[in-house]
Structure formats: structure tokens, C-alpha cells
Amino acid sequence: MTDETATDQDTRGDGAGGPAAAVPAGGVAGGGPADPGPDGSVPHDTFAVPDPPAGRLGRARDALLVVWLAVVLLVVFQGGAVREGAEELAPGVGRDIVEAVGGPTGWVADRLPFSDPADDVFARLETAGGPAAAPSGGGGGGAAALTLLVTGDSLEMPLDTELARRYAGSEVTVERDAHVGTGISKSGLVDWSQLSRRQARRFEPGAVVVFIGANEGFPLPAPGGGGQVPCCGAEWQAAYAARVGELIETYRRGGAEHVYWLTVPAPRDGARQEITDAVNAAVLAAVEAAGDGAEAIDLVEPFTPGGDYRDAIEVDGRERIVRESDGIHLNADGAAVAADLVEQAIAADRGE
């Protein structure tokens, strides 16, 4: 044991919350400290191991019962989610395993009336994280009801929560479906072409907000075949744009009249900049090709004017930090700025 470690241990033992209790002069554990010696120190052998907590100790069988109970509850309330998750995965062994598990659990869940109530409860809990915002203009003026799907990777959080709060109590119902760690070019975890079809079936959105791009830069199949294309040249951008266009069309076929695709603000890490620029160029090309009903909402200029990264921007006359410490994601203040732009676009399309 080094001197440093010994010092650390002595220091930890001095506090009231230290792990060891001193034995009193009578030698009874759990009492006050022993009388100090002539030099003022307390002998180390006067410290005793604390008594174990009172009460019945758990057994291994009890732990197994808890695990089995958790499994049963998962199957009853969310068994269908396992089966649906398999649909999002790229073909392979992983998908086969999830399908093997999801088939029986989904069959059970389909025959029980608990899945939808559970989804409603969790949705209410997620929006209860802070004070509800007053209903925005998104629901005024007698506009028709709208289901708004907000989806993407981790970039769309906390934008989805901000939009849900703003539209609370209005004619706009916000459905949030973030898939952290995924990407359009990163199909090994989740295949967005398949995921978008499932989302269209499940949520039946009238409008979709997509904010994704934190995990891109992976090789893509060349348009028309011919192997994989590395990021981030014109051919890769064309392949990425084709995938974005496919998603937009999938949402449209599912009933969405408008798809709002957010561009990605410049990251702090210069090594990521090339990927971000390629993603944004591909998104703009795909949205333009998609025509009416598809709109790119620019976040580059508001957050990173001229493509230069910055932690803070002016918001309502004051400098505010709008990025998380990782230099990639938006924080709550940044999400509020992005939500303003999304809300304006939706209001314009709804004639409000």
C-alpha cells in the first residue's frame, strides 16, 4: 500500500460517513470512539466491521423470482415492441434472434389489452418533466387535428420534448420516436428504410420532423450498384440523398402531407465537419428533388453562422449557450431556438 493510498483511506475514515465505527473502551462494536492514547491517536485495532443490517436477507431464488416477474411484465405490456424492433434491424443473425424472441412475445401481447394503455402512461410521464407550455399558435384558428411525428437520432432530443410541451392542449399531437446511435448511413443497427415504414404504419402522422446526422459517414452502396462508396464525395452524397428521398416518400405514402428535415449545425470537432457538410448537402438535394410537401429547415446559419462553430448565440437579445458540452447536440435553450423554426414552418403550412 502506498503512502497516498493509506492517506486516502485515513481521510475517508475520519468523516461521519466513513465505513468503520470505533469500538468503545469496553470493546463493544457500534459505540463511540475509544479513548485516545498518550499521543492522542486511536489504535487501529479498535475499529470494527459494522454489524450487518437487521432483517431477512434475500436469497438467490428471490432474485430469480424478481427477474421472472420483470420478464412477464415486459411481455404483457411491451411484447409487441420486441417484434417491431426486429423489423428495424438490418438482415442478419441479430435480426433472426430478435425475431425468434419477438414472435412469441408479440403473439401474447396482441391477445392482451395492456399495450396501448401502457404507451399512454409512459407518454404522459415523458412530458411531465417540466411545466407545460401554453398552447401555441399551432392549434388555434380552428385548424384541423394533426399528428406530428418527431424522429431521428439523439439530435432530436430535447427538441421533441420542447415541441410536445408547446403543442400540449392544442390540435397538434406530438409523437416522439428517437433512435439513439443510429444513422442513415449506419444501417447495421437500424435500417431507416424499414423503420420509416413501421413509423408510418404505427403513428399515421400528418407531418414528420426529422433531425438526424450525429452518426453518419459510413460507406454506402453506390447508386446503381458497383460496391461501397466511402464518405464524403459527390457519389456518397448522391447515395445519401437517395436514402433521404426514400424516407420522405415513405412518410408521404403513409399519409404525411409535410416532411420537415432539419440540417445539422456545424460540430466543434473539425474532423466531423466534412461529414456534416456532406450530410447537409445531400439533405438539401433530396428535399429539392422531393418537391412540394418536403422542406429543409436550416439550423446551420442560426447556430453556426458561416459554418463556424460556437457554443453560444444571441437569443432574445442575450448571449445564451445553445450546445451541449460534446459540441454536437443542442441543449434545452438550443432546442427552443430550433423549435421556433419548426413551429413557424408548421404554422405556415397550416395557414395560421
Backbone torsions as a table, in degrees:
resi	resn	phi	psi	omega
1	MET	NA	129.4	-179.6
2	THR	-79.5	165.8	178.2
3	ASP	-62.3	-36.9	-178.3
4	GLU	-64.5	-43.2	179.7
5	THR	-65.7	-43.1	179.0
6	ALA	-61.8	-40.6	178.7
7	THR	-63.5	-41.6	178.8
8	ASP	-61.2	-42.0	-178.8
9	GLN	-66.4	-42.3	179.6
10	ASP	-62.4	-41.5	-179.3
11	THR	-63.4	-42.9	179.9
12	ARG	-64.8	-32.0	-177.8
13	GLY	-76.9	-15.0	-177.3
14	ASP	-73.9	-30.8	-173.9
15	GLY	-75.0	163.8	179.1
16	ALA	-66.0	-23.9	-178.7
17	GLY	-91.8	9.4	-178.1
18	GLY	-63.8	158.1	-173.5
19	PRO	-74.5	-21.7	-174.6
20	ALA	-107.0	142.7	176.2
21	ALA	-110.8	142.1	-178.1
22	ALA	-77.9	147.1	177.3
23	VAL	-90.7	130.5	179.4
24	PRO	-67.3	173.5	-175.6
25	ALA	-56.2	-33.0	179.8
26	GLY	-74.1	-7.6	176.9
27	GLY	84.7	18.1	-179.5
28	VAL	-94.2	122.7	-178.6
29	ALA	-65.8	147.3	175.6
30	GLY	93.1	-5.1	179.8
31	GLY	-89.2	-163.2	-179.3
32	GLY	-77.5	177.6	-176.9
33	PRO	-68.1	152.9	177.3
34	ALA	-70.9	161.7	177.8
35	ASP	-64.9	136.4	179.4
36	PRO	-67.5	155.6	177.2
37	GLY	-76.9	-175.9	-178.4
38	PRO	-58.4	-31.6	-178.6
39	ASP	-90.0	6.8	178.0
40	GLY	87.3	-0.5	-178.0
41	SER	-95.0	158.3	176.6
42	VAL	-104.1	126.2	-179.5
43	PRO	-57.9	140.0	-178.6
44	HIS	-64.1	-29.3	-176.3
45	ASP	-76.5	0.8	175.8
46	THR	-85.5	-5.1	179.3
47	PHE	-89.4	135.9	-176.9
48	ALA	-120.9	157.4	175.1
49	VAL	-70.0	134.2	-179.5
50	PRO	-60.1	150.1	175.8
51	ASP	-65.5	145.6	176.8
52	PRO	-65.1	154.4	-179.9
53	PRO	-62.8	147.7	179.6
54	ALA	-74.4	159.9	177.3
55	GLY	106.7	173.0	-177.0
56	ARG	-74.4	131.8	177.5
57	LEU	-84.1	143.4	179.2
58	GLY	-70.9	153.0	177.5
59	ARG	-112.5	164.3	-179.9
60	ALA	-59.5	-36.0	179.9
61	ARG	-63.4	-35.8	177.8
62	ASP	-63.8	-40.7	179.4
63	ALA	-63.2	-41.3	178.6
64	LEU	-63.6	-38.0	178.2
65	LEU	-62.8	-40.5	178.6
66	VAL	-63.0	-43.2	179.5
67	VAL	-62.4	-45.2	-179.7
68	TRP	-64.6	-37.2	177.5
69	LEU	-63.3	-41.2	178.4
70	ALA	-62.8	-40.1	179.1
71	VAL	-64.0	-43.6	180.0
72	VAL	-61.4	-45.0	179.4
73	LEU	-63.2	-38.9	178.4
74	LEU	-62.3	-44.8	-179.9
75	VAL	-64.4	-42.8	-176.2
76	VAL	-65.4	-46.0	-172.9
77	PHE	-93.1	-31.4	-173.8
78	GLN	-134.3	25.9	-179.8
79	GLY	-60.8	-35.8	180.0
80	GLY	-66.3	-27.1	-178.8
81	ALA	-65.9	-31.4	178.1
82	VAL	-65.4	-45.3	178.6
83	ARG	-63.8	-42.2	179.7
84	GLU	-66.3	-34.6	178.9
85	GLY	-62.7	-32.9	179.0
86	ALA	-63.8	-31.6	-179.0
87	GLU	-66.5	-24.3	-177.3
88	GLU	-82.8	-20.3	-173.9
89	LEU	-78.6	150.3	174.8
90	ALA	-70.1	151.8	179.4
91	PRO	-57.1	141.3	-179.7
92	GLY	156.3	-174.8	-177.6
93	VAL	-63.0	-41.9	-179.4
94	GLY	-58.4	-43.9	178.8
95	ARG	-65.9	-40.2	179.5
96	ASP	-60.0	-40.8	-179.5
97	ILE	-66.1	-46.4	-179.2
98	VAL	-63.7	-38.7	177.5
99	GLU	-64.1	-38.0	179.8
100	ALA	-63.4	-36.4	178.1
101	VAL	-80.5	-41.4	-174.6
102	GLY	-69.2	-28.2	179.4
103	GLY	-58.9	-57.8	179.6
104	PRO	-63.9	-41.7	-178.8
105	THR	-66.4	-38.0	177.3
106	GLY	-66.3	-38.4	178.5
107	TRP	-60.2	-43.4	178.9
108	VAL	-65.2	-46.7	-177.0
109	ALA	-62.8	-35.4	-179.4
110	ASP	-63.5	-25.6	-176.1
111	ARG	-98.3	4.6	178.0
112	LEU	-119.9	147.7	-172.8
113	PRO	-93.4	33.6	-171.6
114	PHE	-106.9	-18.3	-171.5
115	SER	-64.3	-50.3	-177.5
116	ASP	-64.4	-45.6	175.9
117	PRO	-58.7	-37.3	179.0
118	ALA	-64.7	-41.6	177.9
119	ASP	-61.2	-40.4	179.8
120	ASP	-63.6	-42.2	-179.9
121	VAL	-62.9	-48.0	-178.8
122	PHE	-64.6	-34.5	178.4
123	ALA	-64.5	-39.9	178.5
124	ARG	-67.4	-38.7	178.9
125	LEU	-63.9	-39.0	-177.8
126	GLU	-65.7	-35.0	-178.5
127	THR	-87.3	-0.7	-178.9
128	ALA	-92.5	14.3	-177.3
129	GLY	-73.1	-9.4	-179.6
130	GLY	-165.3	179.5	-179.0
131	PRO	-64.5	138.3	-179.5
132	ALA	-71.0	138.6	178.0
133	ALA	-78.4	154.0	176.1
134	ALA	-65.3	146.8	179.2
135	PRO	-54.6	134.2	-177.1
136	SER	-86.9	179.9	177.5
137	GLY	-64.9	-11.2	-177.9
138	GLY	-62.5	-17.1	-178.7
139	GLY	-116.2	5.1	-175.2
140	GLY	-88.3	179.7	172.8
141	GLY	68.0	19.7	177.4
142	GLY	70.0	21.2	179.8
143	ALA	-65.5	151.7	-178.8
144	ALA	-68.5	157.1	178.2
145	ALA	-63.7	146.1	-177.4
146	LEU	-139.2	132.4	169.8
147	THR	-97.5	117.7	-177.1
148	LEU	-108.3	115.4	176.1
149	LEU	-91.5	125.5	175.0
150	VAL	-111.6	117.8	-173.4
151	THR	-141.7	171.0	-179.0
152	GLY	145.3	-158.2	175.6
153	ASP	-94.7	-153.5	-177.8
154	SER	-65.7	-16.2	177.8
155	LEU	-60.6	-31.4	-175.8
156	GLU	-80.1	4.9	174.8
157	MET	-112.2	127.7	10.2
158	PRO	-97.9	22.4	177.0
159	LEU	-57.9	-41.0	-178.6
160	ASP	-61.7	-40.9	178.9
161	THR	-66.5	-41.2	179.1
162	GLU	-61.4	-44.1	178.5
163	LEU	-66.3	-38.8	178.9
164	ALA	-62.0	-39.7	178.9
165	ARG	-68.2	-40.6	-178.1
166	ARG	-66.1	-36.4	-176.9
167	TYR	-92.6	2.3	179.7
168	ALA	-58.8	131.2	178.9
169	GLY	82.7	3.6	-179.7
170	SER	-104.8	-172.4	178.1
171	GLU	-81.1	-2.4	-179.4
172	VAL	-100.0	120.4	176.2
173	THR	-101.3	120.9	-177.2
174	VAL	-95.5	123.5	173.6
175	GLU	-107.9	127.5	-176.8
176	ARG	-110.2	132.4	-177.7
177	ASP	-146.4	75.2	178.9
178	ALA	-83.2	144.2	177.2
179	HIS	-128.9	88.8	-173.2
180	VAL	-64.8	137.8	176.2
181	GLY	83.1	3.6	-178.4
182	THR	-99.0	172.4	178.6
183	GLY	-162.2	158.7	177.5
184	ILE	-63.7	-38.3	179.6
185	SER	-93.3	0.8	-177.2
186	LYS	-112.3	74.6	-171.7
187	SER	-87.3	-1.7	-179.2
188	GLY	-67.0	-32.5	-179.5
189	LEU	-88.8	-53.8	179.1
190	VAL	-138.5	132.8	176.0
191	ASP	-93.0	108.8	-174.8
192	TRP	-66.7	-25.1	176.7
193	SER	-64.8	-36.9	176.9
194	GLN	-78.9	-40.5	-179.9
195	LEU	-60.8	-42.5	-178.2
196	SER	-62.1	-36.0	177.7
197	ARG	-65.9	-41.5	178.5
198	ARG	-66.0	-40.2	178.9
199	GLN	-61.5	-42.9	-179.9
200	ALA	-62.1	-39.1	178.7
201	ARG	-70.7	-41.9	-172.8
202	ARG	-75.0	-46.3	-172.6
203	PHE	-96.5	-23.1	-176.0
204	GLU	47.5	55.5	-174.5
205	PRO	-74.5	146.5	172.3
206	GLY	-88.2	-18.1	176.4
207	ALA	-151.3	152.0	-177.0
208	VAL	-133.2	134.8	172.2
209	VAL	-110.9	124.8	-179.3
210	VAL	-119.2	126.8	176.7
211	PHE	-135.9	103.2	-174.3
212	ILE	-149.1	151.1	178.1
213	GLY	149.4	7.3	-178.4
214	ALA	-81.5	-13.6	-173.7
215	ASN	-127.7	36.3	-175.1
216	GLU	-97.4	-176.4	178.7
217	GLY	104.9	4.3	179.5
218	PHE	-82.2	152.8	178.3
219	PRO	-59.3	148.2	179.4
220	LEU	-125.3	150.8	174.9
221	PRO	-61.0	135.7	-180.0
222	ALA	-65.0	139.4	176.4
223	PRO	-56.6	128.2	-179.0
224	GLY	82.0	8.4	179.8
225	GLY	90.1	179.7	178.9
226	GLY	105.5	23.4	175.3
227	GLY	94.2	-169.4	-176.4
228	GLN	-93.9	144.0	179.2
229	VAL	-112.1	123.7	179.1
230	PRO	-75.1	156.4	174.7
231	CYS	-71.3	142.2	24.4
232	CYS	-148.0	34.2	-175.9
233	GLY	-78.8	-171.3	-175.5
234	ALA	-61.3	-38.1	-178.7
235	GLU	-68.2	-39.8	177.1
236	TRP	-65.0	-42.8	178.7
237	GLN	-60.9	-38.9	178.0
238	ALA	-64.1	-40.6	178.8
239	ALA	-66.7	-40.6	179.2
240	TYR	-66.4	-43.1	179.0
241	ALA	-61.1	-37.0	178.4
242	ALA	-62.5	-39.1	179.1
243	ARG	-69.6	-40.7	176.9
244	VAL	-61.5	-44.5	178.2
245	GLY	-60.8	-37.0	177.7
246	GLU	-63.7	-41.8	179.1
247	LEU	-65.1	-43.6	178.9
248	ILE	-58.6	-44.8	-179.6
249	GLU	-65.9	-36.7	178.1
250	THR	-62.5	-45.8	178.7
251	TYR	-63.3	-38.8	178.6
252	ARG	-63.5	-46.0	178.9
253	ARG	-61.4	-28.3	178.5
254	GLY	-80.7	-1.5	176.0
255	GLY	114.0	-3.0	-179.8
256	ALA	-75.6	124.4	178.0
257	GLU	-83.9	-23.6	-178.3
258	HIS	-137.6	137.1	174.1
259	VAL	-125.0	119.8	-179.1
260	TYR	-106.7	116.4	-177.2
261	TRP	-110.6	119.9	-176.9
262	LEU	-87.6	133.9	173.6
263	THR	-77.9	162.4	-172.4
264	VAL	-99.6	122.9	177.0
265	PRO	-61.6	152.4	-179.1
266	ALA	-58.2	137.4	177.2
267	PRO	-83.9	163.5	177.0
268	ARG	-68.7	-39.7	-177.6
269	ASP	-72.4	115.5	-178.7
270	GLY	-61.4	-28.2	179.8
271	ALA	-65.5	-25.8	179.2
272	ARG	-84.2	-15.3	-172.0
273	GLN	-60.0	-42.3	-178.9
274	GLU	-60.8	-41.0	179.3
275	ILE	-65.1	-45.9	-179.3
276	THR	-60.9	-43.1	178.9
277	ASP	-62.1	-41.2	179.9
278	ALA	-66.0	-41.4	178.3
279	VAL	-61.4	-47.7	-178.3
280	ASN	-63.8	-40.6	178.3
281	ALA	-62.4	-40.5	179.4
282	ALA	-66.8	-41.0	179.3
283	VAL	-62.2	-46.3	-179.7
284	LEU	-60.9	-40.8	179.0
285	ALA	-65.6	-42.0	-178.5
286	ALA	-66.7	-42.4	-179.7
287	VAL	-64.9	-41.9	178.6
288	GLU	-62.6	-41.0	-180.0
289	ALA	-68.4	-30.0	-177.9
290	ALA	-71.0	-27.0	176.4
291	GLY	79.3	-150.6	-174.8
292	ASP	-57.5	140.5	178.6
293	GLY	93.6	-12.7	175.9
294	ALA	-112.8	134.6	-177.0
295	GLU	-142.2	133.8	173.1
296	ALA	-93.4	126.5	176.4
297	ILE	-101.2	115.7	-173.1
298	ASP	-78.3	118.8	172.8
299	LEU	-107.9	-5.1	-178.1
300	VAL	-68.6	-52.7	-175.7
301	GLU	-67.1	-43.2	179.2
302	PRO	-64.0	-37.7	-174.5
303	PHE	-97.0	-32.0	-177.5
304	THR	-136.6	70.3	-177.5
305	PRO	-54.1	131.5	-178.9
306	GLY	71.8	9.6	-178.6
307	GLY	80.1	9.8	-179.1
308	ASP	-94.1	125.3	-178.3
309	TYR	-66.2	144.3	171.8
310	ARG	-152.4	144.9	179.5
311	ASP	-76.8	-33.3	-173.6
312	ALA	-125.9	148.7	174.1
313	ILE	-136.0	167.7	179.0
314	GLU	-81.0	125.1	178.6
315	VAL	-129.5	118.4	-179.1
316	ASP	53.7	42.3	175.5
317	GLY	81.9	3.7	-179.3
318	ARG	-130.4	145.9	175.2
319	GLU	-74.7	125.4	179.9
320	ARG	-130.9	139.7	173.3
321	ILE	-71.7	127.9	-175.2
322	VAL	-122.1	1.5	-179.2
323	ARG	-119.7	151.4	173.5
324	GLU	-72.8	167.8	-176.5
325	SER	-65.0	-18.5	179.8
326	ASP	-76.4	-8.3	179.3
327	GLY	72.5	17.1	-179.3
328	ILE	-123.6	-55.2	-172.3
329	HIS	-85.1	159.5	172.0
330	LEU	-85.0	144.4	172.6
331	ASN	-90.0	-168.5	-176.3
332	ALA	-62.2	-42.0	178.4
333	ASP	-65.5	-39.9	177.0
334	GLY	-64.5	-39.4	178.6
335	ALA	-63.1	-34.7	178.3
336	ALA	-65.2	-39.4	177.1
337	VAL	-64.1	-45.8	178.6
338	ALA	-63.1	-38.5	179.9
339	ALA	-63.9	-35.1	176.0
340	ASP	-56.9	-46.0	-177.7
341	LEU	-67.2	-41.2	178.4
342	VAL	-64.8	-44.8	-178.3
343	GLU	-61.8	-40.2	178.7
344	GLN	-63.2	-42.3	-179.7
345	ALA	-64.9	-42.0	-179.7
346	ILE	-66.7	-42.8	179.7
347	ALA	-61.3	-40.3	179.4
348	ALA	-63.7	-40.8	-179.3
349	ASP	-72.6	-24.1	178.6
350	ARG	-91.2	0.9	178.2
351	GLY	69.8	35.7	-177.5
352	GLU	-106.3	NA	NA
